[in-house]
Amino acid sequence: MTDLIIIGGGEHSNVILSALSDKYNLLGYVDNYESLSQCKYLGKDEVIQEIMQLTPNVKLIFGMGNLSLRKEIVEKYHLGIEVFTSIIHSSAIVSKTAQIASGTFIGAGAIVQPNVKTGVHSIINSGVIVEHDCEIADYTHIAPGTVLGGGCVIGEHSFIGLGSRINDHLKIGENVIVGSGSVIIKNIDNNLKVAGVPAKKI
């Protein structure tokens, strides 16, 4: 069994809890506020390093959806990717040739096709379909019900809203927000917010 700590006790942490398999021994969660009743509260974020010293083989997973906060915690506490694990819901279908980076969460009913690559600390949420040969960068959130056509590239720190559709072989830049229900039919540059059918800059 692998000892596990969840970082963050927000709404997304409940999704993590529902996806944990029997291979994990959940020690509890850390957060600046005590909020979860389903598992033990271990203290504020700063106790992470102390716990890791006492339990050298412990693994971590983020329980908050805030991508900026994830990166801030990694950098603040110098957390190497080797201390994180990926969590995949038992109902998700993930190709054997997909490369799932540490810190990735794949939700219930998601489908991840051959040769997909995910970045560290990314979220592929419930019911997402990621077609073949897509590349999803670090700190990226693909919200529930989204479909990525084959060969798409999603840049770092981007958020793809609920139920969006992205056509094959398109590139979404870094720090992009795609509004819920959008249809992407052309490449999107860095640092943009887009929405609509077809999606346009907003």
C-alpha positions as CSV (number, residue, x, y, z in Angstrom):
1,M,0.0,0.0,0.0
2,T,1.2,3.5,-0.8
3,D,0.8,6.2,1.8
4,L,-1.0,9.3,0.3
5,I,-1.6,12.9,1.3
6,I,-4.1,15.2,-0.5
7,I,-3.0,18.8,-0.8
8,G,-6.1,21.0,-0.4
9,G,-9.5,20.3,1.0
10,G,-11.7,22.0,-1.5
11,E,-14.4,20.7,-3.7
12,H,-12.0,18.9,-6.1
13,S,-10.6,16.9,-3.1
14,N,-14.0,15.1,-2.8
15,V,-13.6,14.0,-6.4
16,I,-10.1,12.7,-5.6
17,L,-11.5,10.8,-2.6
18,S,-14.1,9.1,-4.8
19,A,-11.4,7.9,-7.2
20,L,-8.9,6.4,-4.8
21,S,-8.2,2.7,-5.2
22,D,-7.3,0.2,-2.5
23,K,-3.6,0.6,-3.2
24,Y,-3.6,3.9,-1.3
25,N,-3.4,4.4,2.4
26,L,-4.8,7.9,2.8
27,L,-3.1,9.6,5.7
28,G,-5.2,12.7,5.4
29,Y,-5.1,16.1,3.8
30,V,-3.4,19.5,4.4
31,D,-5.0,22.9,3.9
32,N,-5.0,26.3,5.5
33,Y,-8.5,25.5,6.7
34,E,-10.1,22.3,8.0
35,S,-13.0,21.5,5.7
36,L,-13.2,17.8,4.9
37,S,-15.0,15.4,7.2
38,Q,-14.1,12.2,5.2
39,C,-10.5,12.1,6.1
40,K,-8.0,13.3,8.7
41,Y,-6.9,16.9,8.8
42,L,-3.1,17.0,9.1
43,G,-2.6,20.8,9.3
44,K,-1.7,23.7,7.1
45,D,0.4,23.5,3.9
46,E,3.7,24.1,5.7
47,V,3.5,20.6,7.4
48,I,4.0,18.9,4.1
49,Q,7.8,18.8,4.3
50,E,7.7,17.6,8.0
51,I,5.3,14.8,7.1
52,M,7.5,13.8,4.1
53,Q,10.5,13.6,6.4
54,L,8.7,11.3,8.8
55,T,7.1,9.2,6.0
56,P,9.8,9.1,3.3
57,N,7.8,7.1,0.7
58,V,4.6,9.1,1.0
59,K,3.0,10.3,-2.3
60,L,1.1,13.5,-2.9
61,I,-1.9,14.6,-5.1
62,F,-3.5,17.9,-5.4
63,G,-7.1,18.2,-4.2
64,M,-7.7,21.8,-5.4
65,G,-8.7,22.8,-8.9
66,N,-6.9,26.2,-8.8
67,L,-4.0,25.7,-11.2
68,S,-2.0,28.8,-10.1
69,L,-2.2,27.7,-6.5
70,R,-0.9,24.2,-7.5
71,K,2.2,25.8,-9.1
72,E,2.7,28.1,-6.2
73,I,2.8,25.3,-3.7
74,V,5.1,23.2,-5.8
75,E,7.6,26.1,-6.0
76,K,7.2,27.3,-2.4
77,Y,7.9,23.9,-0.9
78,H,10.3,22.7,-3.6
79,L,8.2,19.6,-4.3
80,G,9.8,17.4,-7.0
81,I,7.5,15.6,-9.4
82,E,8.8,12.3,-8.0
83,V,6.8,12.8,-4.8
84,F,3.5,13.0,-6.7
85,T,1.3,10.2,-7.9
86,S,-1.4,10.2,-10.6
87,I,-5.0,9.1,-9.7
88,I,-7.2,7.5,-12.4
89,H,-10.8,6.6,-11.7
90,S,-11.6,2.9,-12.1
91,S,-14.2,3.7,-14.7
92,A,-11.8,5.7,-16.9
93,I,-10.5,4.1,-20.1
94,V,-6.8,4.9,-20.6
95,S,-4.8,3.5,-23.5
96,K,-1.7,1.5,-22.6
97,T,0.3,3.8,-24.9
98,A,-0.8,7.0,-23.2
99,Q,1.8,8.7,-21.1
100,I,0.3,10.0,-17.9
101,A,2.5,12.3,-16.0
102,S,2.7,12.3,-12.2
103,G,0.2,14.5,-10.4
104,T,-2.4,14.0,-13.2
105,F,-6.0,13.2,-12.2
106,I,-8.3,11.4,-14.7
107,G,-11.9,11.4,-13.7
108,A,-14.9,9.0,-13.9
109,G,-15.8,7.9,-17.4
110,A,-13.0,9.7,-19.1
111,I,-11.5,8.2,-22.3
112,V,-7.8,8.7,-23.1
113,Q,-6.8,7.3,-26.4
114,P,-3.4,6.0,-27.8
115,N,-0.3,8.1,-27.7
116,V,-1.8,10.9,-25.6
117,K,0.7,12.7,-23.3
118,T,-0.4,14.6,-20.2
119,G,1.7,17.2,-18.3
120,V,2.3,17.2,-14.6
121,H,-0.5,18.3,-12.3
122,S,-3.1,18.3,-15.1
123,I,-6.8,17.5,-14.7
124,I,-8.7,15.4,-17.2
125,N,-12.1,15.6,-15.6
126,S,-15.3,13.4,-15.7
127,G,-16.5,12.2,-19.1
128,V,-13.7,13.9,-21.0
129,I,-12.6,12.3,-24.3
130,V,-9.0,12.9,-25.3
131,E,-8.5,11.5,-28.8
132,H,-5.2,9.9,-30.1
133,D,-1.9,11.8,-30.1
134,C,-3.1,14.8,-28.1
135,E,-0.5,16.7,-25.9
136,I,-1.8,18.3,-22.7
137,A,0.8,20.5,-21.0
138,D,1.5,21.0,-17.3
139,Y,-1.0,22.6,-14.9
140,T,-3.9,22.3,-17.4
141,H,-7.6,21.6,-16.6
142,I,-9.9,19.9,-19.1
143,A,-13.4,20.3,-17.6
144,P,-16.1,17.6,-17.7
145,G,-17.7,16.6,-21.0
146,T,-15.0,18.2,-23.2
147,V,-13.9,16.4,-26.4
148,L,-10.4,16.9,-27.8
149,G,-10.0,15.8,-31.4
150,G,-7.0,13.8,-32.4
151,G,-3.6,15.5,-32.4
152,C,-4.6,18.6,-30.4
153,V,-2.1,20.5,-28.3
154,I,-3.2,22.2,-25.1
155,G,-0.7,24.7,-23.7
156,E,0.4,25.1,-20.1
157,H,-1.9,26.6,-17.5
158,S,-4.9,26.6,-19.8
159,F,-8.5,25.8,-18.8
160,I,-10.9,24.2,-21.3
161,G,-14.5,24.8,-20.0
162,L,-17.4,22.3,-19.6
163,G,-18.5,20.5,-22.7
164,S,-16.2,22.3,-25.1
165,R,-15.3,20.8,-28.5
166,I,-11.8,21.2,-30.1
167,N,-11.3,20.1,-33.7
168,D,-8.5,17.8,-34.7
169,H,-4.9,19.0,-34.8
170,L,-5.5,22.4,-33.3
171,K,-3.2,24.2,-30.9
172,I,-4.5,26.0,-27.8
173,G,-1.8,28.3,-26.4
174,E,-0.6,28.9,-22.8
175,N,-2.8,30.7,-20.2
176,V,-5.9,30.3,-22.3
177,I,-9.4,30.1,-20.9
178,V,-12.1,28.5,-23.1
179,G,-15.6,29.2,-22.1
180,S,-18.1,26.4,-21.4
181,G,-19.7,24.9,-24.5
182,S,-17.3,26.5,-26.9
183,V,-16.4,25.0,-30.3
184,I,-12.8,25.6,-31.3
185,I,-12.2,25.6,-35.1
186,K,-8.8,27.4,-35.3
187,N,-5.7,27.7,-33.3
188,I,-5.8,30.0,-30.2
189,D,-2.9,32.2,-29.2
190,N,-1.4,32.5,-25.7
191,N,-3.1,34.5,-23.0
192,L,-6.6,34.7,-24.5
193,K,-10.1,34.1,-23.3
194,V,-12.4,32.7,-25.9
195,A,-16.0,31.5,-26.0
196,G,-18.9,30.7,-28.4
197,V,-19.8,28.6,-31.4
198,P,-17.4,29.0,-33.1
199,A,-15.3,30.4,-30.3
200,K,-14.1,34.0,-30.5
201,K,-11.9,36.3,-28.4
202,I,-13.8,37.9,-25.5
